[in-house]
Amino acid sequence: MVPRDPAATGAAIVDGWFRTGDLGYVDEDGFIFVVDRKTELIISAGHNDPREVERALRTTCPRSLECRDALPKNAAGKILKWEL
């Protein structure tokens, strides 16, 4: 199988390890928890370059603001971003 983006695949392999971008921790009992992704891809109005979207967020007003008492989470405690 040939990777669709050989440069990105090569950058993800460091010292023989494939770095997926998952973030997590090991608790005191040795259990591993995956809690988030290192990079998030934000798609807004047809733009999918995170730098472009983040730059716009720093210089433009939000379209709306919603306050919540709690965020929706799955059984593992991860925030369900698609429900927001």
N, C-alpha and C positions, 0 to 999 in steps of 0.2 A: 504494500500500500504506500502510495506517495502522499506526503502531507500536502494539504492545500496551501499552506503558508510555510515553506521551508525555513525562512528566516525566523519566524516566531517560534517554530518548533525547536530550532537550534538554540534560541535564547532561553527556552524553557528547560533545556537539559543542562544541568550544572554538575560537574564531577560525576557524571553517570546517573544522576537522579533527575527525574522528571518533576519539575516544580509546577503544580497545578494552580497555585494561587489561592488554595484554600487556607483559611486561618483557623487555628484551634488551640487547644491547650490539653495538658495531661493533668488530671486531678491527683489528689494525695493517694488514691488507691490504684493509680496507674491506668485509669480509663482515659481514652482519647476522645475529645469532643471537638467536632468541626462546627464552627459557629458563624463563619462568614466567608466572603471572598475578598482577596486583596484588591482586586480591581472590579469595579462595577461599570457596566456599560449603560449609559443613560441615553435613551432615544427620545427626542422631543422635536416635534414639527419636521420630521424627516431627517434630522441631523443625528448622526450616531458617533461623532468624534467626541469623546469625553472632555478633551481639553477645550473644544469650542463651546460645548454646553456649560462647562464649569466657568469659563470666562464670562459667558453671558449671564450666568446666575450671580456673579460677583458685581456686575455693572447694571443689571435691570431689576425692576420691581417684580415680586412674585404675582402671578395671576390670581391666586387665592391663598387663603390661610385657613387651615382647619385645626382646631385644638381638640385633643382627645385625652381622656383620663388614662387610657392604656393603649398599647399597640397590639394588633393581632399577631399571635405567635402560634407556631406549630407545637407538637408534643415535645420536641427537643429544645424549645425555647427560642427558636430562630424567628425573627420578624418576618411575617408574610407580606413582603413589599408589594406584591401584585394586588393585595386587598386594599392598599392605601389609596 
